[in-house]
Amino acid sequence: MGFDPTTLKYDASGLIPCISQSADTNEVLMMAWMNADAVAKTLETKRVTYWSRSRQAFWIKGETSGHVQELVDLRIDCDRDCLLAIVRQTGAACHTNRRVCFYTSVIDGTEVELMKPMT
């Protein structure tokens, strides 16, 4: 019997957060939203597919930028309301052209930029 994405717990908009993590470095790369169809497409194609809330459309990571996320493993948290995509990341994960989206730290009440955009 196969996995049924509709068994996950989605929010009122039908979305579930998905954190992507590098299979190679274990870095947390980014967080984006998926709906049940995006989960199914991701599992089917092994190309991580998110749901764009602003465009109300599927967003296959790297489709236009070339910064592809190839799915290695998709994990479900204990409450079934959050996903972890273990991926092989090509290029930058962040739309700002940084390796990760979490590039700002709050240190002693001050924001500190931890990395510059990739060149």
DAVENMO-V232355 format. One record per helix or strand of 3 or more residues. SS is the DSSP state (2 for helix, 1 for strand). FROM is the first residue (numbers start at 1). TO is the last residue. Records with the same first field share a line. If there is no record, write none. Layout:
SS = FROM-TO + FROM-TO
//
This chain:
2 = 5-7 + 36-45
1 = 16-22 + 28-34 + 49-52 + 57-60 + 69-76 + 82-89 + 104-107 + 110-113
//
